[in-house]
C-alpha cells in the first residue's frame, strides 16, 4: 500500500511540475518577442540595423519605446552613424531621407542635445538652404528643384533636430496649406492635384507641430478623407480594423494604419470630432505580429510578407497611440520541443531524487 501511495505521489508531482513549469517557460510577452526580433537584425559591431539607415532608425525607435536602448552599444553605433554622415557630406552624397534617419538615430542614442558637432551642423544648414525652394517647400536633394510634401516634412524634421526646436517659416507653411484639396486630402507637390494618404499625413504633421492647425479651413473634410481609408466590417476579415493605403487597395497596411491613426489623433487633439475605433484597430495590428520571428508583417496577395523593422515600428507606435500594449502572452499553443525535453529531464531528476530520498529514509528505519 505504501509503494502504491509513493507511485501516486510521484505521478502527481510530475503532473504538477509540468503544469507549473510549462506556463512559466512559455510566458513570453509580445513585447519580448518584438524586442528579440529587433535585436536579431542588429549588424555586427553595432554597425546599425538591417541594410539601411531607415531600418536603423526604426529599430532604435522600437527599442526606445520599450526602454531597451541599453541593449545597444551606443558609443559604437554613434561612431558608425557619425562616420557615415561625415562621409556622405564629404562626398556630396546627401539626400534628405538618409540625413533624417541618421540624425534621428543619433538623437535617440545621444543623451544630450548635441546631436553632431558644430561643423557638421553648419554643413547640414547649407544643405537645407540648397533644398529650400523660392516658392516654398523643399526638394529631396540638390539635384532637384521641385518641392514635394514628403521631402518638405523631412527637411523640417531635420531642422528641428539640429535646432532643438520646431520652427517653420511662413513661406513653407503657406506652401503646405496651398496643397490642401477640396476632398480633404493634401497633394504631394505643386504640379499635381492628386492627393494621397502619406502626403496628407506629412502636411498635418507639419501644421500640427508648428501649432498652425487653425489654417485648415474645413478640418472635418480632412477627418472624413482619412477615415475613408478605414477597413470596417464590410471588408474582408484580413483587413478589418486596419487602414488601406488607397481607396481601392486590396489589403490594409501597417504603414497606412499608422499614418491614419496619427493624423486623426492630431486632428482630435486639436478639438475635432474623430472616431478612432481603437478596439478593432488594436486587434488588427496584433494580428499582424509574426509568430515565426516576433516582428510585424503585412499581408500581400493573401500571404504574409516577412517581418520588417518599418512595419514593426508602425505597429508599436500605432498601438501606443490607441492605448494598446504588448504585455499579453500570444501563441500559447505553439510549443518548443527543446523546452519540452528540458522539462522532462527536470521532472525526471525530481522524481528520482524523491524516490532515492524515500528509499534512504526507509533503510534508516
Secondary structure, DSSP 8 states (H G I E B T S, - for coil): -HHHHHHHHHHHHHHHHHHHHHHHHH---HHHHHHHHHHHTB-GGG--BTTSHHHHHHHHHHHHHTT-GGGS-HHHHHHHHHHHHHHHHHTT---HHHHHHHHHHHHHH-SSS--S-HHHHHHHHHHHHHHB-TTSSB-SSTT----BHHHHHHHHHHHHHHHTS----HHHHHHHHTTB-TTS-EESSTT---EEHHHHHHHHHHHHHTT-GGG-TTHHHHHHHHHTTB--TTS-TTTTTSEESSTT-SSEEHHHHHHHHHHHHHHHHTT------HHHHHHHHHHTB-TTTSSB--EETTEE---BHHHHHHHHHHHHHHT--S-S---TT---HHHHHHHHHHHHHHHHHHHHHHHHHHHH-
